[in-house]
């Protein structure tokens, strides 16, 4: 356990310490080509630590891999048996620099990832013990050849490519053949074939070396090779796990949950019993919660084809769910999964919450960070719907003003690292944007069961407010709040007071690891799909709390523990009244302010003074909060 984690333990209302930060060693970064120098800042120190960059144009073309062991401009392609290619020194193409916070591309290298206006994805793996290592070597055709590596832990999966000759990509996986003597079996990354015998001299890798036979794919005489080694952290403490390489057996008849103990952000799955592609999924390009819940966007490592629509793998808060083509009865499947990077609390509210007027270009709204949830509204319009989009349900939207099911929306794309929405909305629209972070905000997608149960989350603290909405059916937005407790619920889409119903939260308070669902259709009906947004108090950044009206004409200073006031404030009377909200983008000033409602399409009210600035939080005036003693719940962000 790190010193930082020990210090963080036991502090009330704060995340219980920070695990090793996956964001320091792995990144999925989306970018659009510009056909000139393109600097990709993803936070990974490749210049100092070394690592691998894997590039793929999303609309089609080769998977190109570059690494620090081989050097810049040297590419190999997972969908090809071809030898390494090196760009001529006089022709500045391909990856031209490994940087301390990412890498640099120049012009459109021949797979097209930096071609003007082409959307591409990059996966970057940094060298780190018990996570990832790179080894280059020259073959000698000696069976039983041992080659040292620096992984310093169990090898979960290993990929080897001959650089000097046309050969298949050789793959070792610790769970090949269902984990029975996996060292006797090979897989091929560039084709869909099932596991077969060969390559490893029937010798399992150790924490410090791996063994190869005489095959040209791994040990041809005087041929050169690169090996990429991925660890398996299954034996590590749960908080320290970043990567797992495992297997499961298909059952065909039902959806199957694969429990990793944490939410993944990157996944490769392959049927090792039969022919089948190497599916690649990541949460940046859209990865829907639960299988068979709509289309995700996988790629194949063994094909140059574009990403495609498929829902055979769904994301879970503690793993992933499989169906259909990736759940064939009795077939064995291998996988490699990397943990989601939500492992530490934010340092400032601006790191996790932003507001922006429409830019009129793409992306429509700029955030300063990858957006996980957002809603936008035409705040000057007489009909102002609050359109909610979420990274996990990319291409779909919900509306807080109605009980309607999720609907398709082509503009609701999160294919940007610094904003969202490709509608090119004008400045008549304002957007409010959240990023998932420990102790601040989380998003969970799940499928209902119809029976009381718990649902895991990754917030790291006890959620103090939860919004749940059925994605698949008409149903009220169900709201849990710590003040009304789990014996009641509010509806985000109407102004009603709290209703007592056991069936929504099963009368059970949430914990730092899960929240409880009853059998209500609003939160957990069998066959329905749901999304949950979880909010909490984080010192100096956000506050979920209560205040009581002092009566007409009496102001109430609401102390949130902030130092420069609140940028966003949402309130709801526990009697019948709307979900009102204000923000500094429209003005929280000493005078009239612009007020909108989450539950109403009414135009903004701009001729009343309901809220004033207050350095520790915000000040409410009696003109809105009414009679003395009226109780309110609120959510504020610094």
Protein Blocks (a to p, Z undefined) as FASTA:
>chain_A
ZZklmmmgopahiaebjaddfklmgccdddddehiacdddehiafklnopadddddfkbp
cdddddfknoghiacdfkbcbdcddddfklcghjfbdcfkbcadedjdfkopmgghiacd
dddddddehibccdddddehighiacddfkopacfbdcdddfkbccddddddfkgghhpa
kllpccdfkbcbdcdeehjlopacdfkbccddfbfklopghiacdddddddfklpcfklp
cbdcdddddehlaccdddehiacfbdcdddfkbgcddddddfknopaehehibccddddf
kbcbdcdddfkbccdfkbccdehjlmcghiacdddddddfblbccfbfklmgccdddehi
acfbdghiacfbdcdddfkbmbdcdddddfklghiacdfkbcbdcdddfklcckbfbbgh
jklpafkbccddddddehiaccdddddehiacddddfkopacfbdcdddfkbgcdddddd
fklopmbccdfkbcbdcdddfklnoopacdfkbccddfbfklopghiacddddddddehk
accdddddebehiacdddehianopfbdcdddfbdcddddddfknopaedddddddfkbc
bdcdfkbcfbccdfklpacdfklnopghiacdddddZZ
